[in-house]
Amino acid sequence: MNTAHDLMEQLQGNGAHLYASSALATDHTRVVRTVRRDRAVRTSLLSVAGLAVAGAAAVGVANLRTAPLVPAATPTPPSAAPSTIVDATISVARQERVEYIADDLAAVYGVTRDEALDALVSALPQEAEGNPEGWIVSGEYTVDGGDIQAAASSLVSTMTGHLEAFDVPRDQWRQTVVLASIIQQEAPTGRTDQAGVARVLLNRLDQGMLLQIESPLAYDLRADENVISDDGWAVDTPFNTYMYEGLPPSPIGTSTMAALDAAADPADGDWLYFLRKEDGNVLLFTTFEEFQAGLEEQGLPN
């Protein structure tokens, strides 16, 4: 079975191949963003799916593999100057970092990334605590090309509208958004699997157990852009859920409406462990012994 280090090297090679096969002579910026986004989505699927006992020396087992290529979100370019644009389309991919969304917003309105981020921050509810990461639901957005603040508000209001539609109390908005971003990484597709993973994470939080999942740490270490050595994963950061209890301090990328729904309405069960199989389906376990048996059945070390 590949280690995280081996797979990161593979991702780096794949990214280099994509870069080399693109039209570099005409547009370096677009190619770089495409490679980064592809690697971000692929890296996000490397999370430790098996959750070990809190405080135990052994940690969960990573079921490492790659995901299908996901095209970069591409805004529809304006045919005239930003001041004369009627509308434009911005595509937000699942598991995407907010900085790349800001890049697309900036391209539409002819502003800098920082200016686009400022517009997104201004549109946030107070529950986001000034951090726009994760507060935009993936999907296609048609925006008015004449007002970047209105566009930013449109992107953010989709998230807040879903939270209200799911009847999530405002004092639980932030936790729900953070949880949805993790669910999106740990169980990228399938409402049933996502709802089960949501319940596992919430059960562990309720019992004061460490989450012991890799995706928040991969986000913090920028594993979408950097190859992390084995020692590099043992870093003291609030995003290291093998070291710190509770959820990470912020969302770790965009989520789909399905993942948000799973975070707001998790499945019922007393599971404390999960394992993602090679086919992408998730197995749920109540006891550590059951989890170990599941590892053996899948041919994984325990």
Secondary structure, DSSP 8 states (H G I E B T S, - for coil): ---HHHHHHHHHHHHHHHHHTS-TTT-HHHHHHHHHHHHHHHHHTT---S---TT-SS--------------------SS-GGG---EEEEE-TT--HHHHHHHHHHHHT--HHHHHHHHHHHS-GGGTT--TT-SBSEEEEE-TT-HHHHHHHHHHHHHHHHHHTT--GGGHHHHHHHHHHHHHHS-S-HHHHHHHHHHHHHHHHTT-----SHHHHHHTTTTTS---TGGGS--STT-TTTS-SS-SS--S-B-HHHHHHHHS-------EEEE-TTS-EEEESSHHHHHHHHHHTT---
